[in-house]
Amino acid sequence: MELSKKVAYLKGLMEGLKIDDSTNEGKILTIMADILDEMSATVEDIAEEVDETVELVDTLDEDLGEIEDLIYGDDDDDDCCCDDDCCCDDDD
């Protein structure tokens, strides 16, 4: 169950139990439920932004991979100028 639905369920329980918000305990419970409601909305907003950011990073990663392929080419050693491994394995 989503966080906001759980908070709504909690508020429904409080109404069903007829929590009296004129008492000190009722005031505290009502304020706590309101805080939980605001927190759940904030958490859901952050989760949505994180999802969007992950999608953007994935897209950028794919684009960067394509650019790397264009600049550096494949990692194959087919373009080697010699038959032995003496000079082609050096990364200097």
GUDRENLUM-166551 format. One record per atom (N, C-alpha, C, O, CB): chain; atom name; x, y, z; residue number from 1. Coordinates in steps of 0.02 Angstrom, whole numbers, plus 50000, padded with zeros to 5 digits. Glycine has a CB too. Example, Ala and Ser with C-alpha at 12.3 -4.5 7.8 and 13.67 -1.06 7.14 Angstrom:
chain=A; name=N; east=50660; north=49716; up=50390; resi=1
chain=A; name=CA; east=50615; north=49775; up=50390; resi=1
chain=A; name=C; east=50660; north=49835; up=50390; resi=1
chain=A; name=O; east=50712; north=49834; up=50423; resi=1
chain=A; name=CB; east=50565; north=49776; up=50452; resi=1
chain=A; name=N; east=50642; north=49888; up=50354; resi=2
chain=A; name=CA; east=50684; north=49947; up=50357; resi=2
chain=A; name=C; east=50645; north=50002; up=50394; resi=2
chain=A; name=O; east=50670; north=50057; up=50402; resi=2
chain=A; name=CB; east=50704; north=49970; up=50286; resi=2
***
This chain:
chain=A; name=N; east=50043; north=49941; up=50000; resi=1
chain=A; name=CA; east=50000; north=50000; up=50000; resi=1
chain=A; name=C; east=50045; north=50062; up=50000; resi=1
chain=A; name=O; east=50096; north=50065; up=50035; resi=1
chain=A; name=CB; east=49952; north=50000; up=50062; resi=1
chain=A; name=N; east=50026; north=50112; up=49961; resi=2
chain=A; name=CA; east=50064; north=50174; up=49958; resi=2
chain=A; name=C; east=50060; north=50210; up=50025; resi=2
chain=A; name=O; east=50013; north=50202; up=50063; resi=2
chain=A; name=CB; east=50038; north=50219; up=49901; resi=2
chain=A; name=N; east=50111; north=50250; up=50037; resi=3
chain=A; name=CA; east=50115; north=50286; up=50100; resi=3
chain=A; name=C; east=50055; north=50333; up=50110; resi=3
chain=A; name=O; east=50027; north=50336; up=50165; resi=3
chain=A; name=CB; east=50179; north=50326; up=50103; resi=3
chain=A; name=N; east=50035; north=50368; up=50058; resi=4
chain=A; name=CA; east=49979; north=50415; up=50065; resi=4
chain=A; name=C; east=49914; north=50377; up=50079; resi=4
chain=A; name=O; east=49871; north=50402; up=50115; resi=4
chain=A; name=CB; east=49972; north=50457; up=50000; resi=4
chain=A; name=N; east=49907; north=50317; up=50051; resi=5
chain=A; name=CA; east=49847; north=50278; up=50065; resi=5
chain=A; name=C; east=49846; north=50253; up=50137; resi=5
chain=A; name=O; east=49793; north=50249; up=50168; resi=5
chain=A; name=CB; east=49843; north=50218; up=50017; resi=5
chain=A; name=N; east=49905; north=50238; up=50163; resi=6
chain=A; name=CA; east=49909; north=50216; up=50233; resi=6
chain=A; name=C; east=49890; north=50274; up=50280; resi=6
chain=A; name=O; east=49855; north=50263; up=50330; resi=6
chain=A; name=CB; east=49980; north=50191; up=50249; resi=6
chain=A; name=N; east=49913; north=50333; up=50263; resi=7
chain=A; name=CA; east=49896; north=50391; up=50305; resi=7
chain=A; name=C; east=49821; north=50405; up=50300; resi=7
chain=A; name=O; east=49789; north=50421; up=50350; resi=7
chain=A; name=CB; east=49936; north=50454; up=50282; resi=7
chain=A; name=N; east=49793; north=50399; up=50241; resi=8
chain=A; name=CA; east=49721; north=50409; up=50233; resi=8
chain=A; name=C; east=49683; north=50357; up=50273; resi=8
chain=A; name=O; east=49631; north=50372; up=50304; resi=8
chain=A; name=CB; east=49700; north=50406; up=50158; resi=8
chain=A; name=N; east=49707; north=50296; up=50273; resi=9
chain=A; name=CA; east=49676; north=50242; up=50312; resi=9
chain=A; name=C; east=49679; north=50259; up=50387; resi=9
chain=A; name=O; east=49630; north=50250; up=50423; resi=9
chain=A; name=CB; east=49711; north=50174; up=50299; resi=9
chain=A; name=N; east=49737; north=50284; up=50409; resi=10
chain=A; name=CA; east=49745; north=50304; up=50480; resi=10
chain=A; name=C; east=49695; north=50359; up=50498; resi=10
chain=A; name=O; east=49664; north=50357; up=50551; resi=10
chain=A; name=CB; east=49817; north=50327; up=50493; resi=10
chain=A; name=N; east=49688; north=50408; up=50454; resi=11
chain=A; name=CA; east=49641; north=50462; up=50468; resi=11
chain=A; name=C; east=49569; north=50436; up=50470; resi=11
chain=A; name=O; east=49529; north=50458; up=50510; resi=11
chain=A; name=CB; east=49647; north=50518; up=50414; resi=11
chain=A; name=N; east=49554; north=50389; up=50425; resi=12
chain=A; name=CA; east=49488; north=50358; up=50426; resi=12
chain=A; name=C; east=49476; north=50320; up=50491; resi=12
chain=A; name=O; east=49421; north=50323; up=50519; resi=12
chain=A; name=CB; east=49480; north=50311; up=50367; resi=12
chain=A; name=N; east=49526; north=50285; up=50515; resi=13
chain=A; name=CA; east=49520; north=50251; up=50580; resi=13
chain=A; name=C; east=49507; north=50300; up=50636; resi=13
chain=A; name=O; east=49467; north=50288; up=50681; resi=13
chain=A; name=CB; east=49583; north=50209; up=50594; resi=13
chain=A; name=N; east=49543; north=50356; up=50633; resi=14
chain=A; name=CA; east=49534; north=50406; up=50686; resi=14
chain=A; name=C; east=49463; north=50434; up=50685; resi=14
chain=A; name=O; east=49433; north=50445; up=50738; resi=14
chain=A; name=CB; east=49585; north=50464; up=50678; resi=14
chain=A; name=N; east=49436; north=50445; up=50625; resi=15
chain=A; name=CA; east=49367; north=50469; up=50621; resi=15
chain=A; name=C; east=49318; north=50415; up=50644; resi=15
chain=A; name=O; east=49269; north=50430; up=50678; resi=15
chain=A; name=CB; east=49351; north=50490; up=50548; resi=15
chain=A; name=N; east=49331; north=50353; up=50625; resi=16
chain=A; name=CA; east=49288; north=50297; up=50646; resi=16
chain=A; name=C; east=49289; north=50286; up=50720; resi=16
chain=A; name=O; east=49238; north=50267; up=50750; resi=16
chain=A; name=CB; east=49308; north=50234; up=50610; resi=16
chain=A; name=N; east=49346; north=50297; up=50751; resi=17
chain=A; name=CA; east=49352; north=50289; up=50823; resi=17
chain=A; name=C; east=49327; north=50351; up=50860; resi=17
chain=A; name=O; east=49324; north=50353; up=50922; resi=17
chain=A; name=CB; east=49424; north=50275; up=50843; resi=17
chain=A; name=N; east=49308; north=50401; up=50821; resi=18
chain=A; name=CA; east=49283; north=50464; up=50849; resi=18
chain=A; name=C; east=49332; north=50494; up=50899; resi=18
chain=A; name=O; east=49315; north=50511; up=50956; resi=18
chain=A; name=CB; east=49214; north=50453; up=50882; resi=18
chain=A; name=N; east=49394; north=50501; up=50875; resi=19
chain=A; name=CA; east=49446; north=50533; up=50916; resi=19
chain=A; name=C; east=49425; north=50606; up=50926; resi=19
chain=A; name=O; east=49415; north=50643; up=50878; resi=19
chain=A; name=CB; east=49517; north=50528; up=50883; resi=19
chain=A; name=N; east=49419; north=50625; up=50988; resi=20
chain=A; name=CA; east=49397; north=50693; up=51005; resi=20
chain=A; name=C; east=49457; north=50739; up=51004; resi=20
chain=A; name=O; east=49501; north=50735; up=51046; resi=20
chain=A; name=CB; east=49362; north=50694; up=51076; resi=20
chain=A; name=N; east=49458; north=50785; up=50955; resi=21
chain=A; name=CA; east=49515; north=50830; up=50950; resi=21
chain=A; name=C; east=49511; north=50890; up=50996; resi=21
chain=A; name=O; east=49550; north=50937; up=50991; resi=21
chain=A; name=CB; east=49522; north=50853; up=50879; resi=21
chain=A; name=N; east=49463; north=50888; up=51042; resi=22
chain=A; name=CA; east=49462; north=50941; up=51092; resi=22
chain=A; name=C; east=49501; north=50919; up=51154; resi=22
chain=A; name=O; east=49516; north=50961; up=51197; resi=22
chain=A; name=CB; east=49389; north=50957; up=51112; resi=22
chain=A; name=N; east=49519; north=50855; up=51158; resi=23
chain=A; name=CA; east=49562; north=50832; up=51213; resi=23
chain=A; name=C; east=49635; north=50840; up=51193; resi=23
chain=A; name=O; east=49651; north=50847; up=51134; resi=23
chain=A; name=CB; east=49546; north=50757; up=51232; resi=23
chain=A; name=N; east=49678; north=50839; up=51242; resi=24
chain=A; name=CA; east=49750; north=50845; up=51227; resi=24
chain=A; name=C; east=49774; north=50787; up=51184; resi=24
chain=A; name=O; east=49812; north=50797; up=51136; resi=24
chain=A; name=CB; east=49790; north=50848; up=51293; resi=24
chain=A; name=N; east=49752; north=50727; up=51201; resi=25
chain=A; name=CA; east=49773; north=50668; up=51162; resi=25
chain=A; name=C; east=49747; north=50672; up=51090; resi=25
chain=A; name=O; east=49782; north=50655; up=51043; resi=25
chain=A; name=CB; east=49749; north=50604; up=51196; resi=25
chain=A; name=N; east=49685; north=50693; up=51083; resi=26
chain=A; name=CA; east=49654; north=50699; up=51017; resi=26
chain=A; name=C; east=49689; north=50751; up=50974; resi=26
chain=A; name=O; east=49699; north=50742; up=50914; resi=26
chain=A; name=CB; east=49581; north=50716; up=51023; resi=26
chain=A; name=N; east=49709; north=50807; up=51006; resi=27
chain=A; name=CA; east=49746; north=50859; up=50970; resi=27
chain=A; name=C; east=49812; north=50832; up=50944; resi=27
chain=A; name=O; east=49832; north=50844; up=50887; resi=27
chain=A; name=CB; east=49757; north=50920; up=51015; resi=27
chain=A; name=N; east=49847; north=50796; up=50988; resi=28
chain=A; name=CA; east=49912; north=50768; up=50969; resi=28
chain=A; name=C; east=49904; north=50719; up=50911; resi=28
chain=A; name=O; east=49941; north=50722; up=50862; resi=28
chain=A; name=CB; east=49945; north=50733; up=51029; resi=28
chain=A; name=N; east=49856; north=50674; up=50916; resi=29
chain=A; name=CA; east=49845; north=50625; up=50864; resi=29
chain=A; name=C; east=49826; north=50658; up=50798; resi=29
chain=A; name=O; east=49849; north=50636; up=50745; resi=29
chain=A; name=CB; east=49792; north=50575; up=50885; resi=29
chain=A; name=N; east=49784; north=50709; up=50800; resi=30
chain=A; name=CA; east=49764; north=50744; up=50740; resi=30
chain=A; name=C; east=49823; north=50779; up=50707; resi=30
chain=A; name=O; east=49832; north=50776; up=50646; resi=30
chain=A; name=CB; east=49709; north=50794; up=50756; resi=30
chain=A; name=N; east=49863; north=50812; up=50748; resi=31
chain=A; name=CA; east=49922; north=50847; up=50721; resi=31
chain=A; name=C; east=49972; north=50797; up=50692; resi=31
chain=A; name=O; east=50001; north=50809; up=50640; resi=31
chain=A; name=CB; east=49956; north=50890; up=50777; resi=31
chain=A; name=N; east=49981; north=50740; up=50727; resi=32
chain=A; name=CA; east=50027; north=50689; up=50702; resi=32
chain=A; name=C; east=50002; north=50660; up=50635; resi=32
chain=A; name=O; east=50043; north=50648; up=50590; resi=32
chain=A; name=CB; east=50033; north=50632; up=50753; resi=32
chain=A; name=N; east=49938; north=50650; up=50629; resi=33
chain=A; name=CA; east=49910; north=50625; up=50566; resi=33
chain=A; name=C; east=49920; north=50676; up=50510; resi=33
chain=A; name=O; east=49936; north=50657; up=50453; resi=33
chain=A; name=CB; east=49836; north=50608; up=50574; resi=33
chain=A; name=N; east=49912; north=50740; up=50525; resi=34
chain=A; name=CA; east=49923; north=50792; up=50475; resi=34
chain=A; name=C; east=49997; north=50795; up=50454; resi=34
chain=A; name=O; east=50012; north=50803; up=50395; resi=34
chain=A; name=CB; east=49901; north=50860; up=50503; resi=34
chain=A; name=N; east=50041; north=50788; up=50502; resi=35
chain=A; name=CA; east=50113; north=50787; up=50487; resi=35
chain=A; name=C; east=50130; north=50727; up=50444; resi=35
chain=A; name=O; east=50168; north=50733; up=50395; resi=35
chain=A; name=CB; east=50155; north=50786; up=50552; resi=35
chain=A; name=N; east=50103; north=50669; up=50461; resi=36
chain=A; name=CA; east=50115; north=50609; up=50420; resi=36
chain=A; name=C; east=50089; north=50619; up=50349; resi=36
chain=A; name=O; east=50120; north=50596; up=50301; resi=36
chain=A; name=CB; east=50081; north=50548; up=50452; resi=36
chain=A; name=N; east=50033; north=50653; up=50342; resi=37
chain=A; name=CA; east=50005; north=50666; up=50276; resi=37
chain=A; name=C; east=50053; north=50710; up=50234; resi=37
chain=A; name=O; east=50065; north=50695; up=50176; resi=37
chain=A; name=CB; east=49936; north=50700; up=50282; resi=37
chain=A; name=N; east=50079; north=50762; up=50265; resi=38
chain=A; name=CA; east=50126; north=50806; up=50231; resi=38
chain=A; name=C; east=50191; north=50769; up=50214; resi=38
chain=A; name=O; east=50219; north=50778; up=50160; resi=38
chain=A; name=CB; east=50141; north=50868; up=50273; resi=38
chain=A; name=N; east=50214; north=50729; up=50260; resi=39
chain=A; name=CA; east=50276; north=50691; up=50249; resi=39
chain=A; name=C; east=50267; north=50640; up=50192; resi=39
chain=A; name=O; east=50313; north=50632; up=50152; resi=39
chain=A; name=CB; east=50297; north=50655; up=50313; resi=39
chain=A; name=N; east=50211; north=50608; up=50189; resi=40
chain=A; name=CA; east=50200; north=50559; up=50136; resi=40
chain=A; name=C; east=50197; north=50593; up=50068; resi=40
chain=A; name=O; east=50222; north=50565; up=50019; resi=40
chain=A; name=CB; east=50135; north=50519; up=50149; resi=40
chain=A; name=N; east=50168; north=50652; up=50066; resi=41
chain=A; name=CA; east=50166; north=50689; up=50002; resi=41
chain=A; name=C; east=50236; north=50709; up=49981; resi=41
chain=A; name=O; east=50254; north=50705; up=49922; resi=41
chain=A; name=CB; east=50121; north=50752; up=50009; resi=41
chain=A; name=N; east=50277; north=50730; up=50029; resi=42
chain=A; name=CA; east=50346; north=50750; up=50014; resi=42
chain=A; name=C; east=50387; north=50690; up=49991; resi=42
chain=A; name=O; east=50424; north=50695; up=49942; resi=42
chain=A; name=CB; east=50379; north=50781; up=50076; resi=42
chain=A; name=N; east=50379; north=50634; up=50025; resi=43
chain=A; name=CA; east=50416; north=50573; up=50006; resi=43
chain=A; name=C; east=50396; north=50550; up=49936; resi=43
chain=A; name=O; east=50439; north=50531; up=49897; resi=43
chain=A; name=CB; east=50403; north=50517; up=50057; resi=43
chain=A; name=N; east=50332; north=50553; up=49920; resi=44
chain=A; name=CA; east=50310; north=50533; up=49853; resi=44
chain=A; name=C; east=50337; north=50581; up=49800; resi=44
chain=A; name=O; east=50355; north=50559; up=49745; resi=44
chain=A; name=CB; east=50234; north=50531; up=49850; resi=44
chain=A; name=N; east=50340; north=50646; up=49815; resi=45
chain=A; name=CA; east=50369; north=50694; up=49768; resi=45
chain=A; name=C; east=50443; north=50679; up=49756; resi=45
chain=A; name=O; east=50467; north=50681; up=49700; resi=45
chain=A; name=CB; east=50360; north=50766; up=49794; resi=45
chain=A; name=N; east=50479; north=50665; up=49811; resi=46
chain=A; name=CA; east=50551; north=50650; up=49805; resi=46
chain=A; name=C; east=50561; north=50586; up=49765; resi=46
chain=A; name=O; east=50606; north=50583; up=49723; resi=46
chain=A; name=CB; east=50583; north=50644; up=49875; resi=46
chain=A; name=N; east=50520; north=50535; up=49777; resi=47
chain=A; name=CA; east=50526; north=50472; up=49741; resi=47
chain=A; name=C; east=50514; north=50483; up=49666; resi=47
chain=A; name=O; east=50548; north=50453; up=49624; resi=47
chain=A; name=CB; east=50476; north=50421; up=49768; resi=47
chain=A; name=N; east=50467; north=50526; up=49650; resi=48
chain=A; name=CA; east=50453; north=50541; up=49579; resi=48
chain=A; name=C; east=50513; north=50577; up=49547; resi=48
chain=A; name=O; east=50532; north=50562; up=49491; resi=48
chain=A; name=CB; east=50390; north=50585; up=49573; resi=48
chain=A; name=N; east=50542; north=50625; up=49584; resi=49
chain=A; name=CA; east=50600; north=50660; up=49558; resi=49
chain=A; name=C; east=50660; north=50614; up=49550; resi=49
chain=A; name=O; east=50697; north=50620; up=49502; resi=49
chain=A; name=CB; east=50618; north=50718; up=49604; resi=49
chain=A; name=N; east=50668; north=50566; up=49595; resi=50
chain=A; name=CA; east=50723; north=50518; up=49590; resi=50
chain=A; name=C; east=50713; north=50475; up=49528; resi=50
chain=A; name=O; east=50761; north=50461; up=49492; resi=50
chain=A; name=CB; east=50727; north=50474; up=49654; resi=50
chain=A; name=N; east=50652; north=50452; up=49516; resi=51
chain=A; name=CA; east=50638; north=50412; up=49457; resi=51
chain=A; name=C; east=50655; north=50450; up=49393; resi=51
chain=A; name=O; east=50684; north=50423; up=49347; resi=51
chain=A; name=CB; east=50564; north=50390; up=49456; resi=51
chain=A; name=N; east=50635; north=50514; up=49391; resi=52
chain=A; name=CA; east=50650; north=50555; up=49333; resi=52
chain=A; name=C; east=50726; north=50564; up=49324; resi=52
chain=A; name=O; east=50751; north=50564; up=49268; resi=52
chain=A; name=CB; east=50616; north=50624; up=49339; resi=52
chain=A; name=N; east=50761; north=50573; up=49380; resi=53
chain=A; name=CA; east=50833; north=50582; up=49378; resi=53
chain=A; name=C; east=50868; north=50518; up=49353; resi=53
chain=A; name=O; east=50915; north=50522; up=49314; resi=53
chain=A; name=CB; east=50860; north=50602; up=49447; resi=53
chain=A; name=N; east=50844; north=50461; up=49376; resi=54
chain=A; name=CA; east=50873; north=50397; up=49354; resi=54
chain=A; name=C; east=50863; north=50389; up=49279; resi=54
chain=A; name=O; east=50909; north=50367; up=49244; resi=54
chain=A; name=CB; east=50841; north=50338; up=49392; resi=54
chain=A; name=N; east=50804; north=50405; up=49254; resi=55
chain=A; name=CA; east=50792; north=50401; up=49182; resi=55
chain=A; name=C; east=50839; north=50447; up=49144; resi=55
chain=A; name=O; east=50866; north=50428; up=49092; resi=55
chain=A; name=CB; east=50719; north=50419; up=49166; resi=55
chain=A; name=N; east=50849; north=50507; up=49169; resi=56
chain=A; name=CA; east=50893; north=50555; up=49136; resi=56
chain=A; name=C; east=50965; north=50530; up=49136; resi=56
chain=A; name=O; east=50999; north=50534; up=49085; resi=56
chain=A; name=CB; east=50889; north=50624; up=49170; resi=56
chain=A; name=N; east=50988; north=50504; up=49192; resi=57
chain=A; name=CA; east=51056; north=50478; up=49196; resi=57
chain=A; name=C; east=51065; north=50419; up=49149; resi=57
chain=A; name=O; east=51117; north=50413; up=49116; resi=57
chain=A; name=CB; east=51073; north=50457; up=49269; resi=57
chain=A; name=N; east=51015; north=50375; up=49145; resi=58
chain=A; name=CA; east=51019; north=50319; up=49098; resi=58
chain=A; name=C; east=51025; north=50343; up=49026; resi=58
chain=A; name=O; east=51064; north=50317; up=48987; resi=58
chain=A; name=CB; east=50957; north=50274; up=49106; resi=58
chain=A; name=N; east=50986; north=50394; up=49008; resi=59
chain=A; name=CA; east=50988; north=50422; up=48941; resi=59
chain=A; name=C; east=51056; north=50453; up=48927; resi=59
chain=A; name=O; east=51085; north=50443; up=48874; resi=59
chain=A; name=CB; east=50933; north=50475; up=48932; resi=59
chain=A; name=N; east=51082; north=50491; up=48976; resi=60
chain=A; name=CA; east=51147; north=50522; up=48968; resi=60
chain=A; name=C; east=51202; north=50469; up=48962; resi=60
chain=A; name=O; east=51249; north=50477; up=48923; resi=60
chain=A; name=CB; east=51162; north=50568; up=49027; resi=60
chain=A; name=N; east=51196; north=50415; up=49000; resi=61
chain=A; name=CA; east=51245; north=50361; up=48996; resi=61
chain=A; name=C; east=51245; north=50328; up=48927; resi=61
chain=A; name=O; east=51298; north=50314; up=48900; resi=61
chain=A; name=CB; east=51230; north=50308; up=49050; resi=61
chain=A; name=N; east=51186; north=50317; up=48900; resi=62
chain=A; name=CA; east=51181; north=50289; up=48833; resi=62
chain=A; name=C; east=51212; north=50336; up=48781; resi=62
chain=A; name=O; east=51249; north=50314; up=48737; resi=62
chain=A; name=CB; east=51108; north=50273; up=48815; resi=62
chain=A; name=N; east=51195; north=50400; up=48787; resi=63
chain=A; name=CA; east=51222; north=50449; up=48740; resi=63
chain=A; name=C; east=51298; north=50453; up=48745; resi=63
chain=A; name=O; east=51333; north=50457; up=48695; resi=63
chain=A; name=CB; east=51191; north=50518; up=48753; resi=63
chain=A; name=N; east=51324; north=50452; up=48806; resi=64
chain=A; name=CA; east=51396; north=50454; up=48816; resi=64
chain=A; name=C; east=51429; north=50392; up=48787; resi=64
chain=A; name=O; east=51483; north=50396; up=48758; resi=64
chain=A; name=CB; east=51413; north=50460; up=48891; resi=64
chain=A; name=N; east=51397; north=50335; up=48794; resi=65
chain=A; name=CA; east=51423; north=50273; up=48764; resi=65
chain=A; name=C; east=51428; north=50278; up=48689; resi=65
chain=A; name=O; east=51477; north=50256; up=48659; resi=65
chain=A; name=CB; east=51379; north=50214; up=48783; resi=65
chain=A; name=N; east=51378; north=50308; up=48658; resi=66
chain=A; name=CA; east=51379; north=50318; up=48586; resi=66
chain=A; name=C; east=51436; north=50365; up=48565; resi=66
chain=A; name=O; east=51470; north=50354; up=48515; resi=66
chain=A; name=CB; east=51312; north=50344; up=48561; resi=66
chain=A; name=N; east=51445; north=50418; up=48604; resi=67
chain=A; name=CA; east=51498; north=50466; up=48590; resi=67
chain=A; name=C; east=51566; north=50433; up=48598; resi=67
chain=A; name=O; east=51611; north=50444; up=48558; resi=67
chain=A; name=CB; east=51493; north=50528; up=48635; resi=67
chain=A; name=N; east=51574; north=50392; up=48651; resi=68
chain=A; name=CA; east=51637; north=50357; up=48661; resi=68
chain=A; name=C; east=51652; north=50310; up=48603; resi=68
chain=A; name=O; east=51709; north=50305; up=48581; resi=68
chain=A; name=CB; east=51636; north=50318; up=48727; resi=68
chain=A; name=N; east=51601; north=50276; up=48578; resi=69
chain=A; name=CA; east=51611; north=50232; up=48520; resi=69
chain=A; name=C; east=51633; north=50271; up=48459; resi=69
chain=A; name=O; east=51675; north=50248; up=48421; resi=69
chain=A; name=CB; east=51546; north=50194; up=48505; resi=69
chain=A; name=N; east=51604; north=50331; up=48449; resi=70
chain=A; name=CA; east=51623; north=50372; up=48392; resi=70
chain=A; name=C; east=51694; north=50397; up=48398; resi=70
chain=A; name=O; east=51732; north=50398; up=48349; resi=70
chain=A; name=CB; east=51575; north=50431; up=48384; resi=70
chain=A; name=N; east=51714; north=50417; up=48458; resi=71
chain=A; name=CA; east=51780; north=50446; up=48468; resi=71
chain=A; name=C; east=51834; north=50392; up=48471; resi=71
chain=A; name=O; east=51885; north=50396; up=48436; resi=71
chain=A; name=CB; east=51782; north=50487; up=48532; resi=71
chain=A; name=N; east=51823; north=50341; up=48512; resi=72
chain=A; name=CA; east=51874; north=50291; up=48524; resi=72
chain=A; name=C; east=51867; north=50229; up=48480; resi=72
chain=A; name=O; east=51914; north=50190; up=48473; resi=72
chain=A; name=CB; east=51873; north=50271; up=48596; resi=72
chain=A; name=N; east=51810; north=50222; up=48450; resi=73
chain=A; name=CA; east=51798; north=50163; up=48409; resi=73
chain=A; name=C; east=51787; north=50101; up=48452; resi=73
chain=A; name=O; east=51780; north=50105; up=48513; resi=73
chain=A; name=CB; east=51856; north=50152; up=48361; resi=73
chain=A; name=N; east=51787; north=50044; up=48419; resi=74
chain=A; name=CA; east=51778; north=49982; up=48455; resi=74
chain=A; name=C; east=51842; north=49965; up=48493; resi=74
chain=A; name=O; east=51895; north=49993; up=48480; resi=74
chain=A; name=CB; east=51760; north=49925; up=48407; resi=74
chain=A; name=N; east=51835; north=49919; up=48540; resi=75
chain=A; name=CA; east=51892; north=49898; up=48580; resi=75
chain=A; name=C; east=51930; north=49841; up=48546; resi=75
chain=A; name=O; east=51977; north=49812; up=48575; resi=75
chain=A; name=CB; east=51870; north=49876; up=48649; resi=75
chain=A; name=N; east=51912; north=49824; up=48484; resi=76
chain=A; name=CA; east=51945; north=49771; up=48448; resi=76
chain=A; name=C; east=52016; north=49791; up=48431; resi=76
chain=A; name=O; east=52031; north=49850; up=48420; resi=76
chain=A; name=CB; east=51906; north=49753; up=48385; resi=76
chain=A; name=N; east=52061; north=49741; up=48430; resi=77
chain=A; name=CA; east=52130; north=49754; up=48412; resi=77
chain=A; name=C; east=52142; north=49738; up=48339; resi=77
chain=A; name=O; east=52199; north=49726; up=48319; resi=77
chain=A; name=CB; east=52177; north=49714; up=48455; resi=77
chain=A; name=N; east=52089; north=49739; up=48298; resi=78
chain=A; name=CA; east=52095; north=49723; up=48227; resi=78
chain=A; name=C; east=52137; north=49775; up=48189; resi=78
chain=A; name=O; east=52164; north=49760; up=48136; resi=78
chain=A; name=CB; east=52026; north=49718; up=48196; resi=78
chain=A; name=N; east=52142; north=49835; up=48217; resi=79
chain=A; name=CA; east=52178; north=49888; up=48182; resi=79
chain=A; name=C; east=52251; north=49890; up=48202; resi=79
chain=A; name=O; east=52287; north=49938; up=48186; resi=79
chain=A; name=CB; east=52146; north=49955; up=48197; resi=79
chain=A; name=N; east=52274; north=49839; up=48234; resi=80
chain=A; name=CA; east=52343; north=49836; up=48257; resi=80
chain=A; name=C; east=52390; north=49835; up=48197; resi=80
chain=A; name=O; east=52377; north=49804; up=48146; resi=80
chain=A; name=CB; east=52354; north=49773; up=48301; resi=80
chain=A; name=N; east=52446; north=49870; up=48204; resi=81
chain=A; name=CA; east=52494; north=49876; up=48149; resi=81
chain=A; name=C; east=52545; north=49820; up=48149; resi=81
chain=A; name=O; east=52584; north=49815; up=48102; resi=81
chain=A; name=CB; east=52528; north=49942; up=48153; resi=81
chain=A; name=N; east=52547; north=49779; up=48199; resi=82
chain=A; name=CA; east=52597; north=49725; up=48202; resi=82
chain=A; name=C; east=52564; north=49659; up=48222; resi=82
chain=A; name=O; east=52505; north=49657; up=48241; resi=82
chain=A; name=CB; east=52652; north=49743; up=48253; resi=82
chain=A; name=N; east=52601; north=49606; up=48216; resi=83
chain=A; name=CA; east=52574; north=49540; up=48229; resi=83
chain=A; name=C; east=52583; north=49518; up=48302; resi=83
chain=A; name=O; east=52548; north=49473; up=48325; resi=83
chain=A; name=CB; east=52605; north=49489; up=48184; resi=83
chain=A; name=N; east=52629; north=49549; up=48337; resi=84
chain=A; name=CA; east=52638; north=49529; up=48407; resi=84
chain=A; name=C; east=52606; north=49579; up=48454; resi=84
chain=A; name=O; east=52581; north=49631; up=48433; resi=84
chain=A; name=CB; east=52713; north=49521; up=48423; resi=84
chain=A; name=N; east=52607; north=49564; up=48518; resi=85
chain=A; name=CA; east=52573; north=49605; up=48568; resi=85
chain=A; name=C; east=52620; north=49656; up=48600; resi=85
chain=A; name=O; east=52601; north=49686; up=48651; resi=85
chain=A; name=CB; east=52542; north=49561; up=48622; resi=85
chain=A; name=N; east=52678; north=49666; up=48574; resi=86
chain=A; name=CA; east=52728; north=49708; up=48608; resi=86
chain=A; name=C; east=52707; north=49781; up=48615; resi=86
chain=A; name=O; east=52717; north=49811; up=48668; resi=86
chain=A; name=CB; east=52795; north=49704; up=48570; resi=86
chain=A; name=N; east=52678; north=49810; up=48565; resi=87
chain=A; name=CA; east=52662; north=49881; up=48568; resi=87
chain=A; name=C; east=52588; north=49896; up=48576; resi=87
chain=A; name=O; east=52570; north=49952; up=48594; resi=87
chain=A; name=CB; east=52688; north=49915; up=48506; resi=87
chain=A; name=N; east=52547; north=49849; up=48562; resi=88
chain=A; name=CA; east=52474; north=49862; up=48561; resi=88
chain=A; name=C; east=52442; north=49857; up=48630; resi=88
chain=A; name=O; east=52387; north=49882; up=48639; resi=88
chain=A; name=CB; east=52440; north=49815; up=48514; resi=88
chain=A; name=N; east=52476; north=49826; up=48677; resi=89
chain=A; name=CA; east=52447; north=49819; up=48744; resi=89
chain=A; name=C; east=52465; north=49877; up=48789; resi=89
chain=A; name=O; east=52437; north=49884; up=48843; resi=89
chain=A; name=CB; east=52469; north=49755; up=48775; resi=89
chain=A; name=N; east=52512; north=49919; up=48767; resi=90
chain=A; name=CA; east=52532; north=49976; up=48808; resi=90
chain=A; name=C; east=52478; north=50029; up=48805; resi=90
chain=A; name=O; east=52452; north=50045; up=48751; resi=90
chain=A; name=CB; east=52600; north=50004; up=48786; resi=90
chain=A; name=N; east=52462; north=50057; up=48861; resi=91
chain=A; name=CA; east=52413; north=50111; up=48864; resi=91
chain=A; name=C; east=52446; north=50179; up=48869; resi=91
chain=A; name=O; east=52413; north=50228; up=48886; resi=91
chain=A; name=CB; east=52365; north=50100; up=48923; resi=91
chain=A; name=N; east=52510; north=50183; up=48854; resi=92
chain=A; name=CA; east=52548; north=50246; up=48859; resi=92
chain=A; name=C; east=52528; north=50294; up=48806; resi=92
chain=A; name=O; east=52554; north=50349; up=48803; resi=92
chain=A; name=CB; east=52622; north=50234; up=48856; resi=92
***
